[in-house]
Amino acid sequence: MKAIEVTGTLDEKGQLSLDQPIENFAPSRVRVIVLFPEVIEEAETDPDDTPIEEVKASLRRAWQEAKSGQRIPLSQMWEGIDVE
């Protein structure tokens, strides 16, 4: 058996609708495992989590710096970081 991961939406009638078609497979019966996200109370969110937009912006900056040759030598990367 081969497994792939796809996303979709379960409607009010319990019908599953996939976000994208599954390609390169012959029509056949399949087994479906549905994973529901756990509901997390607002108070239970981790205050140390960095907002997604901030992470994306940081990755864009790092990518631009790497493309322009602005790199930190490996010998300096761990300076100032306490490692136990």
PDB file with SEQRES, HELIX, SHEET and CRYST1 records, atoms N, CA, C and O in Angstrom:
SEQRES   1 A   84  MET LYS ALA ILE GLU VAL THR GLY THR LEU ASP GLU LYS          
SEQRES   2 A   84  GLY GLN LEU SER LEU ASP GLN PRO ILE GLU ASN PHE ALA          
SEQRES   3 A   84  PRO SER ARG VAL ARG VAL ILE VAL LEU PHE PRO GLU VAL          
SEQRES   4 A   84  ILE GLU GLU ALA GLU THR ASP PRO ASP ASP THR PRO ILE          
SEQRES   5 A   84  GLU GLU VAL LYS ALA SER LEU ARG ARG ALA TRP GLN GLU          
SEQRES   6 A   84  ALA LYS SER GLY GLN ARG ILE PRO LEU SER GLN MET TRP          
SEQRES   7 A   84  GLU GLY ILE ASP VAL GLU                                      
HELIX    1 AA1 GLU A   42  GLU A   44  5                                   3    
HELIX    2 AA2 ILE A   52  LYS A   67  1                                  16    
HELIX    3 AA3 LEU A   74  MET A   77  1                                   4    
SHEET    1 AA1 2 GLY A   8  LEU A  10  0                                        
SHEET    2 AA1 2 LEU A  16  LEU A  18 -1                                        
CRYST1    1.000    1.000    1.000  90.00  90.00  90.00 P 1           1          
ATOM      1  N   MET A   1       0.846  -1.177   0.000  1.00  0.00           N  
ATOM      2  CA  MET A   1       0.000   0.000   0.000  1.00  0.00           C  
ATOM      3  C   MET A   1       0.890   1.238   0.000  1.00  0.00           C  
ATOM      4  O   MET A   1       1.912   1.256   0.685  1.00  0.00           O  
ATOM      5  N   LYS A   2       0.532   2.248  -0.736  1.00  0.00           N  
ATOM      6  CA  LYS A   2       1.283   3.488  -0.822  1.00  0.00           C  
ATOM      7  C   LYS A   2       0.473   4.592  -0.124  1.00  0.00           C  
ATOM      8  O   LYS A   2      -0.755   4.606  -0.202  1.00  0.00           O  
ATOM      9  N   ALA A   3       1.161   5.507   0.553  1.00  0.00           N  
ATOM     10  CA  ALA A   3       0.480   6.588   1.264  1.00  0.00           C  
ATOM     11  C   ALA A   3       0.913   7.931   0.702  1.00  0.00           C  
ATOM     12  O   ALA A   3       2.080   8.128   0.363  1.00  0.00           O  
ATOM     13  N   ILE A   4      -0.033   8.849   0.607  1.00  0.00           N  
ATOM     14  CA  ILE A   4       0.248  10.239   0.257  1.00  0.00           C  
ATOM     15  C   ILE A   4      -0.531  11.101   1.241  1.00  0.00           C  
ATOM     16  O   ILE A   4      -1.501  10.645   1.847  1.00  0.00           O  
ATOM     17  N   GLU A   5      -0.108  12.324   1.392  1.00  0.00           N  
ATOM     18  CA  GLU A   5      -0.815  13.238   2.286  1.00  0.00           C  
ATOM     19  C   GLU A   5      -1.441  14.346   1.462  1.00  0.00           C  
ATOM     20  O   GLU A   5      -0.773  14.982   0.647  1.00  0.00           O  
ATOM     21  N   VAL A   6      -2.729  14.573   1.680  1.00  0.00           N  
ATOM     22  CA  VAL A   6      -3.447  15.653   1.014  1.00  0.00           C  
ATOM     23  C   VAL A   6      -4.287  16.371   2.059  1.00  0.00           C  
ATOM     24  O   VAL A   6      -4.505  15.850   3.153  1.00  0.00           O  
ATOM     25  N   THR A   7      -4.754  17.555   1.727  1.00  0.00           N  
ATOM     26  CA  THR A   7      -5.627  18.283   2.638  1.00  0.00           C  
ATOM     27  C   THR A   7      -6.994  18.435   1.992  1.00  0.00           C  
ATOM     28  O   THR A   7      -7.138  18.308   0.776  1.00  0.00           O  
ATOM     29  N   GLY A   8      -7.971  18.702   2.800  1.00  0.00           N  
ATOM     30  CA  GLY A   8      -9.322  18.861   2.285  1.00  0.00           C  
ATOM     31  C   GLY A   8     -10.221  19.442   3.350  1.00  0.00           C  
ATOM     32  O   GLY A   8      -9.772  19.860   4.417  1.00  0.00           O  
ATOM     33  N   THR A   9     -11.509  19.458   3.031  1.00  0.00           N  
ATOM     34  CA  THR A   9     -12.504  20.029   3.929  1.00  0.00           C  
ATOM     35  C   THR A   9     -13.645  19.037   4.110  1.00  0.00           C  
ATOM     36  O   THR A   9     -14.112  18.421   3.151  1.00  0.00           O  
ATOM     37  N   LEU A  10     -14.079  18.898   5.339  1.00  0.00           N  
ATOM     38  CA  LEU A  10     -15.224  18.060   5.650  1.00  0.00           C  
ATOM     39  C   LEU A  10     -16.432  18.985   5.766  1.00  0.00           C  
ATOM     40  O   LEU A  10     -16.434  19.899   6.591  1.00  0.00           O  
ATOM     41  N   ASP A  11     -17.458  18.758   4.946  1.00  0.00           N  
ATOM     42  CA  ASP A  11     -18.621  19.657   4.981  1.00  0.00           C  
ATOM     43  C   ASP A  11     -19.630  19.212   6.034  1.00  0.00           C  
ATOM     44  O   ASP A  11     -19.428  18.218   6.731  1.00  0.00           O  
ATOM     45  N   GLU A  12     -20.719  19.968   6.134  1.00  0.00           N  
ATOM     46  CA  GLU A  12     -21.731  19.700   7.157  1.00  0.00           C  
ATOM     47  C   GLU A  12     -22.431  18.365   6.967  1.00  0.00           C  
ATOM     48  O   GLU A  12     -23.047  17.860   7.906  1.00  0.00           O  
ATOM     49  N   LYS A  13     -22.355  17.784   5.786  1.00  0.00           N  
ATOM     50  CA  LYS A  13     -22.962  16.480   5.518  1.00  0.00           C  
ATOM     51  C   LYS A  13     -21.977  15.339   5.734  1.00  0.00           C  
ATOM     52  O   LYS A  13     -22.321  14.172   5.546  1.00  0.00           O  
ATOM     53  N   GLY A  14     -20.746  15.678   6.131  1.00  0.00           N  
ATOM     54  CA  GLY A  14     -19.744  14.651   6.358  1.00  0.00           C  
ATOM     55  C   GLY A  14     -19.025  14.219   5.091  1.00  0.00           C  
ATOM     56  O   GLY A  14     -18.333  13.201   5.091  1.00  0.00           O  
ATOM     57  N   GLN A  15     -19.175  14.971   4.022  1.00  0.00           N  
ATOM     58  CA  GLN A  15     -18.521  14.654   2.757  1.00  0.00           C  
ATOM     59  C   GLN A  15     -17.157  15.324   2.709  1.00  0.00           C  
ATOM     60  O   GLN A  15     -17.013  16.493   3.066  1.00  0.00           O  
ATOM     61  N   LEU A  16     -16.158  14.569   2.265  1.00  0.00           N  
ATOM     62  CA  LEU A  16     -14.796  15.072   2.183  1.00  0.00           C  
ATOM     63  C   LEU A  16     -14.529  15.626   0.788  1.00  0.00           C  
ATOM     64  O   LEU A  16     -14.801  14.963  -0.214  1.00  0.00           O  
ATOM     65  N   SER A  17     -13.998  16.838   0.729  1.00  0.00           N  
ATOM     66  CA  SER A  17     -13.633  17.469  -0.540  1.00  0.00           C  
ATOM     67  C   SER A  17     -12.152  17.802  -0.468  1.00  0.00           C  
ATOM     68  O   SER A  17     -11.723  18.535   0.423  1.00  0.00           O  
ATOM     69  N   LEU A  18     -11.348  17.259  -1.417  1.00  0.00           N  
ATOM     70  CA  LEU A  18      -9.917  17.500  -1.413  1.00  0.00           C  
ATOM     71  C   LEU A  18      -9.598  18.867  -1.995  1.00  0.00           C  
ATOM     72  O   LEU A  18     -10.289  19.347  -2.894  1.00  0.00           O  
ATOM     73  N   ASP A  19      -8.539  19.495  -1.473  1.00  0.00           N  
ATOM     74  CA  ASP A  19      -8.115  20.806  -1.965  1.00  0.00           C  
ATOM     75  C   ASP A  19      -7.517  20.717  -3.362  1.00  0.00           C  
ATOM     76  O   ASP A  19      -7.672  21.640  -4.162  1.00  0.00           O  
ATOM     77  N   GLN A  20      -6.841  19.622  -3.659  1.00  0.00           N  
ATOM     78  CA  GLN A  20      -6.206  19.423  -4.965  1.00  0.00           C  
ATOM     79  C   GLN A  20      -6.518  18.005  -5.431  1.00  0.00           C  
ATOM     80  O   GLN A  20      -6.664  17.108  -4.601  1.00  0.00           O  
ATOM     81  N   PRO A  21      -6.623  17.785  -6.723  1.00  0.00           N  
ATOM     82  CA  PRO A  21      -6.831  16.407  -7.194  1.00  0.00           C  
ATOM     83  C   PRO A  21      -5.582  15.564  -6.960  1.00  0.00           C  
ATOM     84  O   PRO A  21      -4.463  16.076  -6.934  1.00  0.00           O  
ATOM     85  N   ILE A  22      -5.795  14.276  -6.791  1.00  0.00           N  
ATOM     86  CA  ILE A  22      -4.687  13.334  -6.662  1.00  0.00           C  
ATOM     87  C   ILE A  22      -4.375  12.834  -8.061  1.00  0.00           C  
ATOM     88  O   ILE A  22      -5.219  12.216  -8.710  1.00  0.00           O  
ATOM     89  N   GLU A  23      -3.159  13.102  -8.524  1.00  0.00           N  
ATOM     90  CA  GLU A  23      -2.795  12.764  -9.895  1.00  0.00           C  
ATOM     91  C   GLU A  23      -1.816  11.597  -9.930  1.00  0.00           C  
ATOM     92  O   GLU A  23      -1.221  11.234  -8.916  1.00  0.00           O  
ATOM     93  N   ASN A  24      -1.664  11.026 -11.098  1.00  0.00           N  
ATOM     94  CA  ASN A  24      -0.717   9.942 -11.362  1.00  0.00           C  
ATOM     95  C   ASN A  24      -1.068   8.642 -10.659  1.00  0.00           C  
ATOM     96  O   ASN A  24      -0.182   7.832 -10.387  1.00  0.00           O  
ATOM     97  N   PHE A  25      -2.332   8.428 -10.363  1.00  0.00           N  
ATOM     98  CA  PHE A  25      -2.803   7.170  -9.803  1.00  0.00           C  
ATOM     99  C   PHE A  25      -4.029   6.735 -10.596  1.00  0.00           C  
ATOM    100  O   PHE A  25      -4.858   7.561 -10.977  1.00  0.00           O  
ATOM    101  N   ALA A  26      -4.134   5.446 -10.839  1.00  0.00           N  
ATOM    102  CA  ALA A  26      -5.293   4.912 -11.559  1.00  0.00           C  
ATOM    103  C   ALA A  26      -6.516   4.983 -10.655  1.00  0.00           C  
ATOM    104  O   ALA A  26      -6.381   4.884  -9.436  1.00  0.00           O  
ATOM    105  N   PRO A  27      -7.696   5.152 -11.220  1.00  0.00           N  
ATOM    106  CA  PRO A  27      -8.923   5.147 -10.402  1.00  0.00           C  
ATOM    107  C   PRO A  27      -9.015   3.832  -9.619  1.00  0.00           C  
ATOM    108  O   PRO A  27      -8.852   2.750 -10.184  1.00  0.00           O  
ATOM    109  N   SER A  28      -9.275   3.937  -8.336  1.00  0.00           N  
ATOM    110  CA  SER A  28      -9.387   2.750  -7.491  1.00  0.00           C  
ATOM    111  C   SER A  28     -10.021   3.134  -6.160  1.00  0.00           C  
ATOM    112  O   SER A  28     -10.178   4.314  -5.848  1.00  0.00           O  
ATOM    113  N   ARG A  29     -10.385   2.113  -5.379  1.00  0.00           N  
ATOM    114  CA  ARG A  29     -10.860   2.363  -4.025  1.00  0.00           C  
ATOM    115  C   ARG A  29      -9.648   2.696  -3.164  1.00  0.00           C  
ATOM    116  O   ARG A  29      -8.555   2.189  -3.414  1.00  0.00           O  
ATOM    117  N   VAL A  30      -9.827   3.535  -2.162  1.00  0.00           N  
ATOM    118  CA  VAL A  30      -8.732   3.943  -1.283  1.00  0.00           C  
ATOM    119  C   VAL A  30      -9.189   3.871   0.169  1.00  0.00           C  
ATOM    120  O   VAL A  30     -10.385   3.875   0.461  1.00  0.00           O  
ATOM    121  N   ARG A  31      -8.221   3.806   1.065  1.00  0.00           N  
ATOM    122  CA  ARG A  31      -8.499   3.925   2.491  1.00  0.00           C  
ATOM    123  C   ARG A  31      -8.213   5.369   2.874  1.00  0.00           C  
ATOM    124  O   ARG A  31      -7.253   5.962   2.381  1.00  0.00           O  
ATOM    125  N   VAL A  32      -9.026   5.936   3.741  1.00  0.00           N  
ATOM    126  CA  VAL A  32      -8.871   7.335   4.139  1.00  0.00           C  
ATOM    127  C   VAL A  32      -8.748   7.409   5.654  1.00  0.00           C  
ATOM    128  O   VAL A  32      -9.560   6.841   6.383  1.00  0.00           O  
ATOM    129  N   ILE A  33      -7.726   8.111   6.114  1.00  0.00           N  
ATOM    130  CA  ILE A  33      -7.568   8.413   7.538  1.00  0.00           C  
ATOM    131  C   ILE A  33      -7.705   9.925   7.662  1.00  0.00           C  
ATOM    132  O   ILE A  33      -6.968  10.669   7.014  1.00  0.00           O  
ATOM    133  N   VAL A  34      -8.626  10.377   8.473  1.00  0.00           N  
ATOM    134  CA  VAL A  34      -8.868  11.807   8.623  1.00  0.00           C  
ATOM    135  C   VAL A  34      -8.303  12.270   9.961  1.00  0.00           C  
ATOM    136  O   VAL A  34      -8.639  11.723  11.011  1.00  0.00           O  
ATOM    137  N   LEU A  35      -7.442  13.280   9.912  1.00  0.00           N  
ATOM    138  CA  LEU A  35      -6.858  13.846  11.126  1.00  0.00           C  
ATOM    139  C   LEU A  35      -7.482  15.217  11.374  1.00  0.00           C  
ATOM    140  O   LEU A  35      -7.380  16.116  10.539  1.00  0.00           O  
ATOM    141  N   PHE A  36      -8.114  15.364  12.504  1.00  0.00           N  
ATOM    142  CA  PHE A  36      -8.741  16.630  12.857  1.00  0.00           C  
ATOM    143  C   PHE A  36      -7.788  17.440  13.732  1.00  0.00           C  
ATOM    144  O   PHE A  36      -7.153  16.883  14.628  1.00  0.00           O  
ATOM    145  N   PRO A  37      -7.678  18.747  13.486  1.00  0.00           N  
ATOM    146  CA  PRO A  37      -6.825  19.565  14.353  1.00  0.00           C  
ATOM    147  C   PRO A  37      -7.445  19.643  15.745  1.00  0.00           C  
ATOM    148  O   PRO A  37      -8.664  19.697  15.904  1.00  0.00           O  
ATOM    149  N   GLU A  38      -6.569  19.646  16.745  1.00  0.00           N  
ATOM    150  CA  GLU A  38      -7.059  19.795  18.109  1.00  0.00           C  
ATOM    151  C   GLU A  38      -7.420  21.247  18.345  1.00  0.00           C  
ATOM    152  O   GLU A  38      -6.734  22.148  17.863  1.00  0.00           O  
ATOM    153  N   VAL A  39      -8.472  21.475  19.071  1.00  0.00           N  
ATOM    154  CA  VAL A  39      -8.875  22.838  19.404  1.00  0.00           C  
ATOM    155  C   VAL A  39      -8.010  23.293  20.570  1.00  0.00           C  
ATOM    156  O   VAL A  39      -7.997  22.664  21.628  1.00  0.00           O  
ATOM    157  N   ILE A  40      -7.299  24.374  20.369  1.00  0.00           N  
ATOM    158  CA  ILE A  40      -6.415  24.905  21.401  1.00  0.00           C  
ATOM    159  C   ILE A  40      -6.999  26.222  21.904  1.00  0.00           C  
ATOM    160  O   ILE A  40      -7.284  27.139  21.133  1.00  0.00           O  
ATOM    161  N   GLU A  41      -7.164  26.282  23.202  1.00  0.00           N  
ATOM    162  CA  GLU A  41      -7.655  27.515  23.799  1.00  0.00           C  
ATOM    163  C   GLU A  41      -6.620  28.614  23.596  1.00  0.00           C  
ATOM    164  O   GLU A  41      -5.424  28.326  23.549  1.00  0.00           O  
ATOM    165  N   GLU A  42      -7.045  29.840  23.478  1.00  0.00           N  
ATOM    166  CA  GLU A  42      -6.139  30.969  23.277  1.00  0.00           C  
ATOM    167  C   GLU A  42      -5.097  31.041  24.381  1.00  0.00           C  
ATOM    168  O   GLU A  42      -3.943  31.381  24.118  1.00  0.00           O  
ATOM    169  N   ALA A  43      -5.482  30.728  25.610  1.00  0.00           N  
ATOM    170  CA  ALA A  43      -4.557  30.795  26.740  1.00  0.00           C  
ATOM    171  C   ALA A  43      -3.493  29.699  26.668  1.00  0.00           C  
ATOM    172  O   ALA A  43      -2.446  29.813  27.306  1.00  0.00           O  
ATOM    173  N   GLU A  44      -3.753  28.624  25.887  1.00  0.00           N  
ATOM    174  CA  GLU A  44      -2.818  27.516  25.817  1.00  0.00           C  
ATOM    175  C   GLU A  44      -1.750  27.711  24.738  1.00  0.00           C  
ATOM    176  O   GLU A  44      -0.828  26.902  24.642  1.00  0.00           O  
ATOM    177  N   THR A  45      -1.854  28.756  23.934  1.00  0.00           N  
ATOM    178  CA  THR A  45      -0.851  28.957  22.897  1.00  0.00           C  
ATOM    179  C   THR A  45       0.480  29.328  23.533  1.00  0.00           C  
ATOM    180  O   THR A  45       0.520  29.965  24.585  1.00  0.00           O  
ATOM    181  N   ASP A  46       1.550  28.931  22.897  1.00  0.00           N  
ATOM    182  CA  ASP A  46       2.893  29.154  23.430  1.00  0.00           C  
ATOM    183  C   ASP A  46       3.295  30.610  23.185  1.00  0.00           C  
ATOM    184  O   ASP A  46       3.357  31.042  22.034  1.00  0.00           O  
ATOM    185  N   PRO A  47       3.564  31.365  24.237  1.00  0.00           N  
ATOM    186  CA  PRO A  47       3.930  32.779  24.061  1.00  0.00           C  
ATOM    187  C   PRO A  47       5.280  32.943  23.365  1.00  0.00           C  
ATOM    188  O   PRO A  47       5.600  34.029  22.881  1.00  0.00           O  
ATOM    189  N   ASP A  48       6.079  31.864  23.310  1.00  0.00           N  
ATOM    190  CA  ASP A  48       7.376  31.930  22.641  1.00  0.00           C  
ATOM    191  C   ASP A  48       7.278  31.689  21.141  1.00  0.00           C  
ATOM    192  O   ASP A  48       8.270  31.854  20.430  1.00  0.00           O  
ATOM    193  N   ASP A  49       6.103  31.302  20.642  1.00  0.00           N  
ATOM    194  CA  ASP A  49       5.945  31.068  19.204  1.00  0.00           C  
ATOM    195  C   ASP A  49       6.092  32.377  18.444  1.00  0.00           C  
ATOM    196  O   ASP A  49       5.478  33.384  18.795  1.00  0.00           O  
ATOM    197  N   THR A  50       6.902  32.353  17.411  1.00  0.00           N  
ATOM    198  CA  THR A  50       7.101  33.527  16.570  1.00  0.00           C  
ATOM    199  C   THR A  50       6.003  33.540  15.515  1.00  0.00           C  
ATOM    200  O   THR A  50       5.740  32.510  14.894  1.00  0.00           O  
ATOM    201  N   PRO A  51       5.353  34.685  15.297  1.00  0.00           N  
ATOM    202  CA  PRO A  51       4.302  34.760  14.276  1.00  0.00           C  
ATOM    203  C   PRO A  51       4.830  34.342  12.900  1.00  0.00           C  
ATOM    204  O   PRO A  51       5.972  34.634  12.548  1.00  0.00           O  
ATOM    205  N   ILE A  52       3.994  33.664  12.141  1.00  0.00           N  
ATOM    206  CA  ILE A  52       4.382  33.131  10.832  1.00  0.00           C  
ATOM    207  C   ILE A  52       4.904  34.229   9.908  1.00  0.00           C  
ATOM    208  O   ILE A  52       5.906  34.023   9.223  1.00  0.00           O  
ATOM    209  N   GLU A  53       4.257  35.374   9.874  1.00  0.00           N  
ATOM    210  CA  GLU A  53       4.702  36.450   8.980  1.00  0.00           C  
ATOM    211  C   GLU A  53       6.111  36.931   9.354  1.00  0.00           C  
ATOM    212  O   GLU A  53       6.903  37.280   8.480  1.00  0.00           O  
ATOM    213  N   GLU A  54       6.410  36.944  10.637  1.00  0.00           N  
ATOM    214  CA  GLU A  54       7.750  37.343  11.076  1.00  0.00           C  
ATOM    215  C   GLU A  54       8.794  36.312  10.649  1.00  0.00           C  
ATOM    216  O   GLU A  54       9.898  36.674  10.243  1.00  0.00           O  
ATOM    217  N   VAL A  55       8.449  35.045  10.739  1.00  0.00           N  
ATOM    218  CA  VAL A  55       9.354  33.976  10.298  1.00  0.00           C  
ATOM    219  C   VAL A  55       9.601  34.084   8.800  1.00  0.00           C  
ATOM    220  O   VAL A  55      10.741  33.986   8.347  1.00  0.00           O  
ATOM    221  N   LYS A  56       8.523  34.289   8.022  1.00  0.00           N  
ATOM    222  CA  LYS A  56       8.667  34.419   6.574  1.00  0.00           C  
ATOM    223  C   LYS A  56       9.557  35.602   6.203  1.00  0.00           C  
ATOM    224  O   LYS A  56      10.405  35.492   5.317  1.00  0.00           O  
ATOM    225  N   ALA A  57       9.366  36.723   6.873  1.00  0.00           N  
ATOM    226  CA  ALA A  57      10.176  37.914   6.594  1.00  0.00           C  
ATOM    227  C   ALA A  57      11.647  37.648   6.911  1.00  0.00           C  
ATOM    228  O   ALA A  57      12.532  38.069   6.166  1.00  0.00           O  
ATOM    229  N   SER A  58      11.902  36.954   8.009  1.00  0.00           N  
ATOM    230  CA  SER A  58      13.273  36.627   8.383  1.00  0.00           C  
ATOM    231  C   SER A  58      13.921  35.697   7.359  1.00  0.00           C  
ATOM    232  O   SER A  58      15.090  35.865   7.013  1.00  0.00           O  
ATOM    233  N   LEU A  59      13.164  34.722   6.881  1.00  0.00           N  
ATOM    234  CA  LEU A  59      13.699  33.810   5.860  1.00  0.00           C  
ATOM    235  C   LEU A  59      13.986  34.547   4.550  1.00  0.00           C  
ATOM    236  O   LEU A  59      14.977  34.261   3.878  1.00  0.00           O  
ATOM    237  N   ARG A  60      13.114  35.500   4.188  1.00  0.00           N  
ATOM    238  CA  ARG A  60      13.351  36.288   2.965  1.00  0.00           C  
ATOM    239  C   ARG A  60      14.642  37.094   3.093  1.00  0.00           C  
ATOM    240  O   ARG A  60      15.449  37.138   2.165  1.00  0.00           O  
ATOM    241  N   ARG A  61      14.834  37.739   4.269  1.00  0.00           N  
ATOM    242  CA  ARG A  61      16.053  38.513   4.501  1.00  0.00           C  
ATOM    243  C   ARG A  61      17.291  37.624   4.429  1.00  0.00           C  
ATOM    244  O   ARG A  61      18.283  37.974   3.789  1.00  0.00           O  
ATOM    245  N   ALA A  62      17.219  36.464   5.096  1.00  0.00           N  
ATOM    246  CA  ALA A  62      18.358  35.548   5.109  1.00  0.00           C  
ATOM    247  C   ALA A  62      18.683  35.063   3.703  1.00  0.00           C  
ATOM    248  O   ALA A  62      19.854  34.948   3.343  1.00  0.00           O  
ATOM    249  N   TRP A  63      17.665  34.778   2.913  1.00  0.00           N  
ATOM    250  CA  TRP A  63      17.876  34.317   1.532  1.00  0.00           C  
ATOM    251  C   TRP A  63      18.554  35.414   0.703  1.00  0.00           C  
ATOM    252  O   TRP A  63      19.482  35.132  -0.054  1.00  0.00           O  
ATOM    253  N   GLN A  64      18.097  36.656   0.842  1.00  0.00           N  
ATOM    254  CA  GLN A  64      18.695  37.768   0.107  1.00  0.00           C  
ATOM    255  C   GLN A  64      20.150  37.980   0.531  1.00  0.00           C  
ATOM    256  O   GLN A  64      21.015  38.233  -0.308  1.00  0.00           O  
ATOM    257  N   GLU A  65      20.415  37.876   1.843  1.00  0.00           N  
ATOM    258  CA  GLU A  65      21.782  38.024   2.334  1.00  0.00           C  
ATOM    259  C   GLU A  65      22.684  36.927   1.789  1.00  0.00           C  
ATOM    260  O   GLU A  65      23.820  37.190   1.395  1.00  0.00           O  
ATOM    261  N   ALA A  66      22.182  35.705   1.766  1.00  0.00           N  
ATOM    262  CA  ALA A  66      22.974  34.581   1.245  1.00  0.00           C  
ATOM    263  C   ALA A  66      23.254  34.759  -0.243  1.00  0.00           C  
ATOM    264  O   ALA A  66      24.364  34.486  -0.701  1.00  0.00           O  
ATOM    265  N   LYS A  67      22.253  35.218  -1.005  1.00  0.00           N  
ATOM    266  CA  LYS A  67      22.441  35.422  -2.444  1.00  0.00           C  
ATOM    267  C   LYS A  67      23.441  36.528  -2.731  1.00  0.00           C  
ATOM    268  O   LYS A  67      24.149  36.481  -3.737  1.00  0.00           O  
ATOM    269  N   SER A  68      23.504  37.524  -1.853  1.00  0.00           N  
ATOM    270  CA  SER A  68      24.419  38.645  -2.083  1.00  0.00           C  
ATOM    271  C   SER A  68      25.795  38.410  -1.458  1.00  0.00           C  
ATOM    272  O   SER A  68      26.653  39.291  -1.496  1.00  0.00           O  
ATOM    273  N   GLY A  69      26.006  37.229  -0.886  1.00  0.00           N  
ATOM    274  CA  GLY A  69      27.318  36.903  -0.335  1.00  0.00           C  
ATOM    275  C   GLY A  69      27.538  37.345   1.095  1.00  0.00           C  
ATOM    276  O   GLY A  69      28.646  37.213   1.615  1.00  0.00           O  
ATOM    277  N   GLN A  70      26.523  37.862   1.736  1.00  0.00           N  
ATOM    278  CA  GLN A  70      26.648  38.287   3.132  1.00  0.00           C  
ATOM    279  C   GLN A  70      26.495  37.062   4.033  1.00  0.00           C  
ATOM    280  O   GLN A  70      25.390  36.712   4.448  1.00  0.00           O  
ATOM    281  N   ARG A  71      27.618  36.424   4.323  1.00  0.00           N  
ATOM    282  CA  ARG A  71      27.583  35.192   5.111  1.00  0.00           C  
ATOM    283  C   ARG A  71      28.449  35.349   6.356  1.00  0.00           C  
ATOM    284  O   ARG A  71      29.402  36.128   6.381  1.00  0.00           O  
ATOM    285  N   ILE A  72      28.092  34.590   7.384  1.00  0.00           N  
ATOM    286  CA  ILE A  72      28.888  34.566   8.611  1.00  0.00           C  
ATOM    287  C   ILE A  72      29.769  33.326   8.536  1.00  0.00           C  
ATOM    288  O   ILE A  72      29.268  32.234   8.271  1.00  0.00           O  
ATOM    289  N   PRO A  73      31.075  33.472   8.766  1.00  0.00           N  
ATOM    290  CA  PRO A  73      31.948  32.296   8.763  1.00  0.00           C  
ATOM    291  C   PRO A  73      31.498  31.288   9.825  1.00  0.00           C  
ATOM    292  O   PRO A  73      31.078  31.669  10.917  1.00  0.00           O  
ATOM    293  N   LEU A  74      31.589  30.016   9.493  1.00  0.00           N  
ATOM    294  CA  LEU A  74      31.161  28.963  10.400  1.00  0.00           C  
ATOM    295  C   LEU A  74      31.839  29.081  11.764  1.00  0.00           C  
ATOM    296  O   LEU A  74      31.228  28.782  12.790  1.00  0.00           O  
ATOM    297  N   SER A  75      33.082  29.510  11.777  1.00  0.00           N  
ATOM    298  CA  SER A  75      33.819  29.632  13.039  1.00  0.00           C  
ATOM    299  C   SER A  75      33.186  30.666  13.976  1.00  0.00           C  
ATOM    300  O   SER A  75      33.410  30.609  15.185  1.00  0.00           O  
ATOM    301  N   GLN A  76      32.401  31.607  13.445  1.00  0.00           N  
ATOM    302  CA  GLN A  76      31.778  32.648  14.270  1.00  0.00           C  
ATOM    303  C   GLN A  76      30.319  32.353  14.602  1.00  0.00           C  
ATOM    304  O   GLN A  76      29.730  33.050  15.428  1.00  0.00           O  
ATOM    305  N   MET A  77      29.726  31.345  13.982  1.00  0.00           N  
ATOM    306  CA  MET A  77      28.289  31.103  14.160  1.00  0.00           C  
ATOM    307  C   MET A  77      27.883  30.804  15.593  1.00  0.00           C  
ATOM    308  O   MET A  77      26.796  31.197  16.016  1.00  0.00           O  
ATOM    309  N   TRP A  78      28.733  30.115  16.354  1.00  0.00           N  
ATOM    310  CA  TRP A  78      28.363  29.721  17.705  1.00  0.00           C  
ATOM    311  C   TRP A  78      28.814  30.715  18.761  1.00  0.00           C  
ATOM    312  O   TRP A  78      28.563  30.493  19.945  1.00  0.00           O  
ATOM    313  N   GLU A  79      29.468  31.796  18.378  1.00  0.00           N  
ATOM    314  CA  GLU A  79      29.904  32.785  19.359  1.00  0.00           C  
ATOM    315  C   GLU A  79      28.711  33.393  20.086  1.00  0.00           C  
ATOM    316  O   GLU A  79      27.739  33.814  19.459  1.00  0.00           O  
ATOM    317  N   GLY A  80      28.793  33.434  21.393  1.00  0.00           N  
ATOM    318  CA  GLY A  80      27.729  34.036  22.189  1.00  0.00           C  
ATOM    319  C   GLY A  80      26.561  33.127  22.476  1.00  0.00           C  
ATOM    320  O   GLY A  80      25.619  33.540  23.152  1.00  0.00           O  
ATOM    321  N   ILE A  81      26.589  31.886  21.980  1.00  0.00           N  
ATOM    322  CA  ILE A  81      25.511  30.952  22.236  1.00  0.00           C  
ATOM    323  C   ILE A  81      25.978  29.983  23.317  1.00  0.00           C  
ATOM    324  O   ILE A  81      27.007  29.325  23.164  1.00  0.00           O  
ATOM    325  N   ASP A  82      25.221  29.897  24.410  1.00  0.00           N  
ATOM    326  CA  ASP A  82      25.564  28.972  25.478  1.00  0.00           C  
ATOM    327  C   ASP A  82      25.091  27.580  25.093  1.00  0.00           C  
ATOM    328  O   ASP A  82      23.900  27.358  24.876  1.00  0.00           O  
ATOM    329  N   VAL A  83      26.018  26.654  25.009  1.00  0.00           N  
ATOM    330  CA  VAL A  83      25.694  25.279  24.672  1.00  0.00           C  
ATOM    331  C   VAL A  83      25.982  24.407  25.878  1.00  0.00           C  
ATOM    332  O   VAL A  83      27.081  24.441  26.433  1.00  0.00           O  
ATOM    333  N   GLU A  84      25.006  23.639  26.276  1.00  0.00           N  
ATOM    334  CA  GLU A  84      25.194  22.767  27.458  1.00  0.00           C  
ATOM    335  C   GLU A  84      25.667  21.418  27.031  1.00  0.00           C  
ATOM    336  O   GLU A  84      25.884  20.545  27.871  1.00  0.00           O  
TER     337      GLU A  84                                                      
END                                                                             
